Amino acid sequence: MSQTTNESPVEQFTTSLAEIEVDWTTTGLDDIESTLTALIESPAVGVELPIDGVTLPERVETNPDPTAIRTATTGVTPATLAIADYGSVVLESDPNGSELMSLFSGTHVVVIEESDIVGSMAEAFEALGPHLREERGDAIVATGASATSDMGALVRGVHGPKHVHIVIIES
């Protein structure tokens, strides 16, 4: 993974995303809804984004039943942190079912604020560890699309999304 030290965490993160073939878009708060609308293919499910002034497009079902989750083409979730070294995102387990929204759809659209991108795994543990211990919470560290090579050639989307698109909201 990317180890360039003279890049900012955001630059390092996008370099790592390119290395693992994950698409990304950088956008401002004013354009987030139109950016998401362009990326989302219906049917879509998602979790409300915990960012002031940001709402999901109307066509994203935020209170889906199990059938809607299983049949969704796109899942939209926030990430708690992004780890620049690996191009990874940290997805916390929550009562809204964020992990389900991220795993069942063919495309996972992840929304992260620039200020929540850290340089390394050590920084991620330092930032998130106390919170997870206090809340007795869980988190998934996801890096790119689901993939396995158990069957020979690399197969994508075996136990999760085939495609991941990261939306970075500029500070």
ZAZATOR-341672 format. One line per field, with one value per residue: residue number from 1; z, y, x of N, C-alpha, C, O in turn. Coordinates in Angstrom, 3 decimals. Example, Ala and Ser with C-alpha at 12.3 -4.5 7.8 and 13.67 -1.06 7.14 Angstrom:
BEGIN
k c(1:2)
n.c3 c(7.800:7.080)
n.c2 c(-5.690:-2.250)
n.c1 c(13.190:12.850)
ca.c3 c(7.800:7.140)
ca.c2 c(-4.500:-1.060)
ca.c1 c(12.300:13.670)
c.c3 c(7.800:7.870)
c.c2 c(-3.300:0.030)
c.c1 c(13.200:12.900)
o.c3 c(8.465:8.039)
o.c2 c(-3.319:1.138)
o.c1 c(14.236:13.409)
REM end
This chain:
BEGIN
k c(1:2:3:4:5:6:7:8:9:10:11:12:13:14:15:16:17:18:19:20:21:22:23:24:25:26:27:28:29:30:31:32:33:34:35:36:37:38:39:40:41:42:43:44:45:46:47:48:49:50:51:52:53:54:55:56:57:58:59:60:61:62:63:64:65:66:67:68:69:70:71:72:73:74:75:76:77:78:79:80:81:82:83:84:85:86:87:88:89:90:91:92:93:94:95:96:97:98:99:100:101:102:103:104:105:106:107:108:109:110:111:112:113:114:115:116:117:118:119:120:121:122:123:124:125:126:127:128:129:130:131:132:133:134:135:136:137:138:139:140:141:142:143:144:145:146:147:148:149:150:151:152:153:154:155:156:157:158:159:160:161:162:163:164:165:166:167:168:169:170:171)
n.c3 c(0.000:-0.202:0.879:0.935:2.458:2.258:1.346:1.964:4.329:2.895:0.183:0.244:0.887:-1.440:-3.296:-2.360:-2.749:-5.546:-6.064:-5.190:-6.877:-6.422:-6.914:-6.465:-5.393:-4.917:-3.167:-2.349:0.465:-0.581:-2.940:-2.386:-2.399:-5.148:-6.119:-4.864:-5.959:-8.626:-8.404:-7.395:-8.024:-8.462:-7.097:-3.961:-0.739:2.495:5.141:7.174:6.954:9.299:9.177:9.453:7.676:5.524:3.530:2.376:-1.037:-2.076:-3.208:-1.819:0.361:3.727:5.821:5.433:4.797:5.379:2.815:1.017:1.620:0.819:-1.934:-2.908:-5.185:-4.721:-1.803:0.703:3.005:5.931:6.795:9.665:10.002:7.753:6.517:5.440:4.634:3.727:2.166:3.355:4.962:7.985:9.303:11.529:13.615:14.078:15.399:13.165:11.172:9.479:8.648:7.279:5.130:3.811:2.935:1.429:-1.037:-4.555:-5.169:-3.060:-1.653:0.006:2.406:3.539:5.597:4.859:7.121:8.662:7.805:8.476:8.768:9.307:10.428:13.120:13.978:13.544:15.424:17.726:17.587:17.465:19.207:22.127:22.074:20.993:22.960:25.251:24.434:23.934:21.341:17.882:14.865:11.344:9.277:6.144:2.993:-0.121:-2.747:-2.111:-2.256:-3.362:-3.779:-3.552:-5.330:-7.442:-9.914:-9.187:-7.709:-7.586:-5.293:-3.860:-1.139:-0.411:-1.530:-5.091:-6.146:-4.937:-4.044:-2.989:-1.408:-0.773:1.386:1.169:3.511)
n.c2 c(-1.177:2.358:4.344:6.896:9.619:12.405:13.240:14.545:13.190:12.877:12.929:10.696:8.737:8.739:7.934:5.346:4.267:4.270:2.353:0.014:-0.143:1.285:3.496:7.046:10.136:13.558:16.067:19.048:20.277:21.615:20.280:17.618:16.124:16.048:14.755:12.228:11.413:11.031:8.798:6.716:3.822:2.661:-0.125:1.467:1.454:2.832:4.555:7.247:10.102:11.260:14.065:17.471:19.223:17.498:15.324:12.238:11.374:11.278:8.798:6.848:4.314:4.520:3.086:0.238:-2.998:-6.470:-7.735:-5.577:-4.778:-7.044:-7.044:-4.672:-2.563:-0.572:0.450:2.871:4.289:5.975:6.459:6.001:6.531:6.900:5.140:6.113:4.814:2.279:2.594:2.027:1.883:2.598:1.107:1.483:-0.718:-0.376:0.561:1.143:-0.612:-0.374:-2.057:-4.096:-2.686:-2.085:-4.490:-6.168:-5.064:-4.646:-2.476:-0.388:2.690:4.871:7.398:9.914:12.369:14.691:15.441:13.198:11.390:9.489:8.938:6.367:2.910:2.742:5.353:5.258:3.313:4.687:6.886:5.744:3.570:4.088:4.978:2.738:0.850:2.004:2.115:-0.480:-1.323:-2.425:-2.642:-2.605:-2.971:-2.082:-2.770:-1.894:-3.659:-6.661:-9.685:-12.804:-15.443:-18.058:-19.869:-20.069:-17.978:-14.450:-13.452:-11.139:-9.675:-11.827:-12.208:-9.809:-6.360:-5.813:-3.547:-0.543:2.800:5.707:8.653:11.674:14.262:17.544:19.559)
n.c1 c(0.832:0.251:2.942:3.883:5.316:5.314:2.889:-0.383:-2.789:-5.224:-4.389:-2.702:-4.592:-6.255:-4.359:-3.832:-6.399:-6.511:-4.542:-5.790:-7.853:-10.276:-12.901:-13.283:-14.743:-14.429:-16.076:-17.930:-19.868:-22.101:-22.596:-23.051:-25.501:-26.228:-23.976:-24.171:-26.632:-25.917:-24.284:-25.789:-27.608:-30.833:-32.710:-32.070:-30.551:-29.868:-28.081:-28.866:-26.799:-24.433:-23.846:-23.914:-26.382:-26.441:-28.227:-29.608:-30.377:-33.857:-34.596:-33.238:-33.784:-34.183:-35.158:-35.268:-36.783:-35.840:-35.966:-35.735:-33.132:-31.642:-32.149:-31.209:-29.496:-27.652:-25.920:-25.679:-23.541:-22.207:-18.742:-16.764:-14.060:-11.275:-8.483:-5.514:-3.068:-3.863:-6.123:-8.463:-11.714:-13.436:-16.170:-18.619:-20.501:-23.943:-27.212:-28.733:-28.107:-25.887:-23.749:-25.092:-26.195:-23.896:-22.864:-24.646:-25.507:-24.699:-23.116:-21.318:-21.557:-19.597:-19.459:-17.348:-15.861:-13.264:-11.785:-11.884:-10.051:-7.315:-3.757:-2.576:-2.954:-2.327:-2.942:-5.688:-6.512:-5.784:-7.507:-10.084:-10.206:-10.634:-13.336:-14.722:-14.158:-15.389:-18.077:-18.462:-18.470:-18.495:-16.590:-16.049:-13.278:-12.908:-11.536:-11.595:-13.420:-15.290:-13.494:-12.134:-9.807:-10.035:-11.108:-9.423:-8.908:-9.072:-12.045:-14.620:-16.944:-17.967:-18.686:-19.743:-19.871:-19.461:-18.441:-16.972:-17.385:-15.962:-16.938:-15.628:-15.980:-15.111:-13.336)
ca.c3 c(0.000:-0.325:2.060:0.672:3.682:2.030:0.917:3.046:4.463:1.806:-1.018:0.471:0.814:-2.836:-3.938:-1.957:-3.431:-6.932:-6.060:-4.996:-7.915:-5.868:-7.413:-5.462:-5.825:-3.898:-3.368:-1.240:1.095:-1.456:-4.072:-1.961:-2.827:-6.586:-6.291:-4.504:-6.947:-9.830:-8.124:-6.877:-8.931:-7.711:-5.768:-3.075:0.702:3.119:6.510:7.222:7.175:10.498:8.804:9.438:6.378:4.460:3.504:1.239:-2.040:-1.732:-3.681:-0.934:1.440:4.971:6.797:4.589:5.386:4.931:1.371:0.346:1.803:-0.014:-3.364:-3.268:-6.113:-4.099:-0.373:1.036:4.438:6.341:7.429:10.849:9.684:6.610:6.832:4.206:4.240:3.116:1.391:4.099:5.699:9.212:9.350:12.855:13.796:14.741:15.381:11.849:10.259:8.477:8.082:6.297:3.948:3.114:2.484:0.563:-2.369:-5.509:-5.079:-1.760:-1.699:1.353:2.542:4.594:5.586:4.794:8.467:9.283:7.156:9.247:7.978:9.522:11.282:14.508:14.245:13.602:16.731:18.737:17.497:17.620:20.264:23.369:21.807:20.849:24.266:26.128:23.924:23.650:19.955:16.873:13.617:10.229:8.477:4.780:2.020:-1.476:-2.995:-1.619:-3.219:-2.903:-4.827:-3.141:-6.454:-8.541:-10.303:-8.270:-7.937:-6.791:-4.898:-3.359:0.170:-0.185:-2.762:-6.218:-6.405:-3.840:-4.464:-1.809:-1.600:0.218:1.528:1.488:4.742)
ca.c2 c(0.000:3.617:4.733:8.199:10.402:13.840:13.507:14.711:11.968:12.774:12.525:9.329:7.904:8.570:7.121:3.959:3.841:3.967:1.103:-1.129:0.000:1.798:4.835:8.040:11.463:14.591:17.030:19.957:20.100:22.124:19.376:16.223:15.429:15.770:13.752:10.930:11.078:10.530:7.523:5.720:3.107:2.106:0.286:1.830:1.522:3.568:5.039:8.701:10.527:12.102:15.271:18.594:19.765:16.492:14.315:11.324:11.581:10.651:7.416:5.936:3.826:4.553:2.202:-0.893:-4.316:-7.397:-7.968:-4.399:-4.816:-8.128:-6.793:-3.344:-2.441:0.339:0.728:4.105:4.390:6.821:5.802:6.725:6.943:6.286:4.910:6.466:3.809:1.088:2.869:1.349:2.679:1.973:1.150:1.041:-1.415:0.528:0.083:1.391:-1.694:0.087:-3.154:-4.791:-1.825:-2.072:-5.822:-6.895:-4.484:-4.820:-1.288:0.282:4.076:5.243:8.845:10.243:13.748:14.802:15.546:11.873:10.545:9.430:8.411:4.983:2.054:3.139:6.553:4.839:2.692:5.743:7.729:5.023:2.565:4.430:5.032:1.374:0.188:2.585:1.766:-1.924:-1.373:-3.181:-1.928:-3.357:-2.245:-2.583:-2.288:-2.229:-4.566:-8.024:-10.495:-14.059:-16.200:-19.460:-20.696:-19.909:-16.574:-13.511:-13.255:-10.004:-9.665:-13.137:-12.091:-8.380:-5.600:-5.959:-2.229:0.430:4.168:6.557:10.067:12.449:15.619:18.480:20.341)
ca.c1 c(0.000:0.965:3.713:4.470:5.195:5.170:1.527:-1.361:-3.586:-6.211:-3.651:-2.249:-5.791:-6.672:-3.319:-4.104:-7.626:-6.146:-3.778:-6.684:-8.875:-11.526:-13.202:-13.622:-15.165:-14.301:-17.150:-18.207:-21.183:-23.153:-22.822:-23.084:-26.714:-26.150:-22.918:-24.741:-27.663:-25.248:-23.622:-26.720:-28.504:-31.962:-33.129:-30.970:-30.790:-28.779:-28.140:-28.741:-25.416:-24.336:-23.107:-24.853:-26.755:-26.351:-29.283:-29.543:-31.427:-35.131:-34.740:-32.518:-34.642:-33.405:-35.771:-35.644:-37.020:-34.785:-36.036:-35.168:-31.675:-31.091:-32.331:-30.692:-28.380:-26.687:-26.009:-24.956:-23.280:-21.089:-17.596:-16.306:-12.693:-10.607:-7.069:-4.829:-2.071:-4.444:-7.324:-9.525:-12.685:-13.918:-17.631:-19.056:-21.764:-24.870:-28.598:-29.329:-27.755:-24.920:-22.973:-25.935:-26.303:-22.601:-22.455:-25.565:-25.698:-23.602:-22.266:-21.325:-21.109:-19.158:-19.285:-16.388:-15.375:-11.795:-11.212:-11.912:-9.054:-6.073:-2.659:-2.152:-3.769:-2.051:-3.744:-7.090:-6.716:-5.698:-8.699:-11.342:-10.127:-11.346:-14.781:-15.242:-14.088:-16.407:-19.402:-18.453:-18.908:-17.764:-16.364:-15.480:-12.304:-13.124:-10.567:-11.995:-14.531:-15.150:-12.751:-11.541:-9.117:-10.152:-11.542:-8.472:-8.796:-9.682:-13.470:-15.093:-18.340:-18.356:-19.316:-19.914:-20.066:-18.535:-17.865:-16.991:-17.092:-15.779:-17.236:-14.892:-16.515:-14.041:-13.516)
c.c3 c(0.000:0.972:1.872:1.854:3.441:1.467:2.143:3.193:3.342:0.520:-0.909:0.351:-0.644:-3.641:-3.617:-2.633:-4.884:-7.028:-5.914:-5.916:-7.357:-6.387:-6.254:-6.136:-4.646:-4.202:-2.160:-0.667:0.190:-2.574:-3.679:-2.463:-4.318:-6.886:-5.984:-5.519:-8.201:-9.632:-7.799:-7.984:-8.073:-8.032:-4.860:-1.631:1.321:4.537:6.456:7.602:8.356:10.263:8.683:8.020:5.245:4.607:2.274:0.230:-1.665:-2.120:-2.852:0.233:2.717:6.092:6.075:5.388:4.848:3.419:0.606:0.467:0.885:-1.505:-3.817:-4.235:-5.483:-2.605:-0.067:2.552:4.716:6.821:8.612:10.613:8.348:6.961:5.539:3.720:3.407:2.167:2.036:4.718:6.913:9.277:10.697:12.767:14.518:14.652:14.030:10.829:9.173:7.833:7.051:5.004:3.131:2.473:1.435:-0.852:-3.262:-5.486:-3.706:-1.952:-0.260:1.386:3.752:4.468:5.567:6.173:9.196:8.592:7.964:8.418:8.095:10.404:12.756:14.879:14.346:14.944:17.838:18.760:17.874:18.787:21.536:23.184:21.722:22.173:25.203:25.720:23.750:22.228:19.086:15.646:12.604:9.576:7.088:3.833:0.638:-1.553:-2.376:-2.677:-2.566:-4.080:-4.473:-4.317:-7.643:-8.847:-9.283:-8.662:-7.014:-6.462:-4.352:-2.054:0.568:-1.520:-3.830:-6.482:-5.156:-4.440:-3.203:-2.203:-0.445:0.236:1.994:2.738:4.418)
c.c2 c(1.246:3.981:6.096:9.121:11.890:14.198:13.754:13.395:11.793:12.322:11.080:8.348:7.682:7.791:5.646:3.430:3.470:2.630:-0.121:-1.049:0.334:3.218:5.774:9.331:12.396:15.643:17.934:19.687:20.545:21.148:17.915:15.497:15.109:14.739:12.369:10.487:10.486:9.145:6.380:5.143:2.471:0.630:0.506:1.878:2.292:3.962:6.548:9.083:11.495:13.372:16.401:19.082:18.769:15.498:13.438:11.684:10.781:9.188:6.395:5.583:3.736:3.709:0.920:-2.161:-5.260:-7.664:-6.803:-4.378:-5.859:-7.815:-5.443:-3.451:-1.620:0.463:1.940:4.174:5.426:5.933:6.664:7.319:6.331:6.208:5.041:5.398:2.680:1.379:2.211:2.348:1.880:2.209:0.599:0.295:-0.453:-0.018:0.278:0.308:-1.297:-1.058:-3.935:-3.999:-1.850:-3.412:-6.460:-6.353:-4.736:-3.667:-0.661:1.679:4.499:6.744:9.114:11.721:13.740:14.777:14.202:10.886:10.632:8.725:6.917:4.216:2.420:4.379:6.211:4.199:3.739:6.581:6.985:4.044:2.917:4.435:3.624:0.621:0.688:2.148:0.260:-2.179:-2.238:-2.304:-2.888:-2.450:-2.860:-1.936:-2.770:-3.155:-5.923:-8.839:-11.769:-14.712:-17.681:-20.390:-20.590:-18.448:-15.696:-13.274:-12.142:-10.172:-10.981:-13.026:-10.633:-7.672:-5.895:-4.655:-1.359:1.788:5.029:8.006:10.814:13.860:16.535:19.288:21.786)
c.c1 c(0.880:1.679:4.373:4.230:4.997:3.797:0.659:-2.124:-4.614:-5.533:-3.188:-3.428:-6.197:-5.627:-3.544:-5.360:-7.332:-5.412:-4.676:-7.909:-10.255:-11.707:-13.523:-14.009:-14.953:-15.352:-17.272:-19.588:-22.324:-23.517:-23.002:-24.330:-26.671:-25.062:-23.467:-25.792:-27.035:-24.639:-24.583:-27.584:-29.592:-32.150:-31.919:-31.443:-29.638:-29.080:-27.979:-27.322:-25.349:-23.524:-24.121:-25.100:-26.725:-27.491:-29.092:-30.622:-32.684:-35.221:-33.950:-33.441:-33.811:-34.020:-36.222:-35.956:-35.942:-34.785:-35.419:-33.650:-31.050:-31.155:-31.788:-29.524:-27.261:-26.977:-25.155:-24.788:-22.186:-19.947:-17.188:-14.927:-12.293:-9.128:-6.272:-3.856:-2.651:-5.599:-8.529:-10.484:-13.129:-15.424:-18.066:-20.379:-22.699:-26.292:-29.293:-29.001:-26.775:-24.151:-23.788:-26.029:-25.013:-22.271:-23.351:-25.676:-24.482:-22.618:-22.439:-20.752:-20.843:-18.923:-18.394:-16.015:-13.847:-11.151:-11.191:-10.976:-7.767:-5.010:-2.428:-3.138:-3.561:-2.861:-5.229:-7.402:-6.707:-6.977:-9.973:-11.365:-10.883:-12.869:-15.374:-15.199:-15.182:-17.809:-19.567:-18.942:-18.022:-17.587:-15.762:-14.446:-12.383:-12.124:-10.981:-13.192:-14.236:-14.410:-12.258:-10.827:-9.131:-10.437:-10.597:-8.281:-9.510:-11.131:-13.933:-16.572:-18.841:-19.135:-19.497:-20.018:-19.010:-17.787:-17.993:-16.651:-17.063:-16.098:-16.580:-15.464:-15.403:-14.371:-13.784)
o.c3 c(0.181:2.047:2.579:2.221:4.349:1.138:3.226:2.280:2.890:-0.165:-1.877:-0.214:-1.041:-4.569:-4.502:-3.050:-5.390:-7.964:-6.454:-5.749:-7.757:-6.314:-5.196:-7.287:-3.507:-5.348:-1.080:-1.255:0.187:-3.095:-4.553:-2.913:-4.717:-7.807:-6.756:-5.897:-8.775:-10.597:-7.917:-8.767:-7.072:-9.120:-4.974:-1.335:0.734:5.061:5.790:8.473:8.413:11.043:7.908:7.259:4.097:5.669:1.277:0.595:-1.019:-1.419:-3.151:1.004:2.785:7.186:6.103:6.496:3.943:2.814:-0.345:-0.477:0.241:-2.265:-4.995:-4.107:-5.672:-2.194:-0.530:3.295:3.857:7.207:8.563:10.978:7.881:7.620:4.658:2.527:2.486:1.429:1.359:4.970:6.879:9.303:10.978:11.964:15.469:13.904:13.769:9.732:8.064:6.624:6.051:3.913:1.915:1.545:0.613:-1.782:-2.778:-5.750:-3.247:-2.364:0.582:0.503:4.847:3.363:6.186:6.368:10.239:8.779:8.121:7.477:7.102:11.033:13.542:15.978:15.146:15.548:18.767:19.829:18.535:19.303:21.991:24.045:22.319:22.474:25.876:26.578:23.457:21.958:19.496:15.423:12.953:9.345:6.876:3.867:0.275:-0.562:-2.148:-3.869:-1.364:-5.234:-5.011:-4.299:-8.749:-8.126:-8.601:-9.809:-5.810:-7.242:-4.378:-1.891:1.744:-2.545:-3.531:-6.971:-4.424:-5.250:-2.446:-3.203:0.716:-0.773:3.063:2.986:5.325)
o.c2 c(1.173:3.929:6.418:9.382:12.589:15.361:13.236:12.569:10.672:11.432:10.325:7.264:6.546:7.064:4.795:2.272:2.472:1.862:-1.182:-1.795:-0.248:4.040:5.339:9.590:12.050:16.064:17.619:18.951:19.932:21.191:17.054:14.356:14.005:13.936:11.434:9.316:9.538:8.394:5.209:5.866:1.817:0.181:-0.171:2.282:2.391:3.738:7.069:8.458:12.450:13.710:16.308:19.325:19.147:14.910:13.846:12.235:9.738:8.408:5.201:6.460:2.971:3.628:0.564:-2.360:-4.880:-7.803:-7.012:-4.000:-5.589:-8.273:-5.103:-4.330:-1.913:0.569:2.027:4.125:5.715:4.785:7.892:8.463:5.368:7.096:4.184:5.100:2.183:0.487:1.875:3.500:0.651:3.348:-0.589:0.625:0.213:-0.963:-0.345:0.308:-1.828:-1.050:-4.392:-4.564:-1.662:-3.458:-7.233:-7.122:-5.005:-3.849:-0.433:1.835:4.486:7.298:8.612:12.245:12.883:14.166:14.078:9.675:11.711:7.999:6.258:4.794:2.408:4.449:6.808:4.497:3.687:6.942:7.547:3.723:2.121:3.949:3.355:-0.160:-0.111:1.843:-0.225:-3.104:-2.708:-1.354:-3.843:-1.272:-4.004:-0.726:-3.922:-3.402:-6.282:-8.691:-11.805:-14.539:-18.467:-21.560:-20.993:-17.745:-16.141:-12.935:-12.179:-10.732:-11.230:-13.698:-10.281:-8.319:-6.180:-4.656:-1.429:1.904:5.067:8.513:10.611:14.565:16.343:19.648:22.599)
o.c1 c(2.095:1.080:5.327:3.084:4.547:3.563:0.933:-2.109:-4.847:-6.037:-3.276:-3.282:-6.458:-5.980:-3.456:-5.396:-7.846:-5.634:-4.364:-8.874:-11.264:-10.794:-13.979:-13.657:-15.266:-15.507:-16.774:-20.381:-23.392:-24.632:-23.098:-24.226:-27.042:-25.210:-23.256:-25.836:-27.571:-24.492:-24.221:-28.201:-29.298:-31.789:-30.897:-32.567:-28.560:-30.171:-27.084:-26.715:-26.124:-22.634:-25.073:-24.163:-26.960:-27.692:-28.497:-31.661:-32.590:-35.867:-33.989:-33.832:-32.850:-33.462:-37.400:-35.459:-35.199:-33.722:-34.666:-32.956:-30.036:-30.302:-31.896:-28.672:-26.081:-28.132:-24.018:-25.769:-21.354:-20.167:-17.258:-14.659:-12.901:-8.587:-6.348:-3.813:-2.002:-6.018:-9.500:-10.130:-13.191:-15.891:-17.909:-21.251:-22.290:-26.545:-30.322:-29.559:-26.827:-23.920:-23.235:-25.954:-25.034:-21.464:-22.858:-25.920:-23.382:-21.430:-23.559:-19.602:-21.741:-18.268:-18.647:-15.874:-13.217:-10.101:-10.548:-11.102:-7.195:-5.328:-2.119:-4.024:-4.508:-3.410:-5.949:-8.432:-7.514:-7.469:-10.847:-12.436:-11.703:-13.602:-16.417:-16.102:-15.833:-18.638:-20.660:-19.708:-16.962:-18.338:-15.068:-14.721:-11.982:-11.898:-10.742:-13.880:-13.081:-14.677:-11.997:-11.218:-8.352:-10.054:-10.956:-7.573:-10.434:-11.420:-13.679:-17.343:-20.046:-20.154:-19.411:-20.232:-17.850:-16.658:-18.981:-15.732:-18.033:-15.592:-16.933:-15.436:-14.823:-15.522:-13.962)
REM end
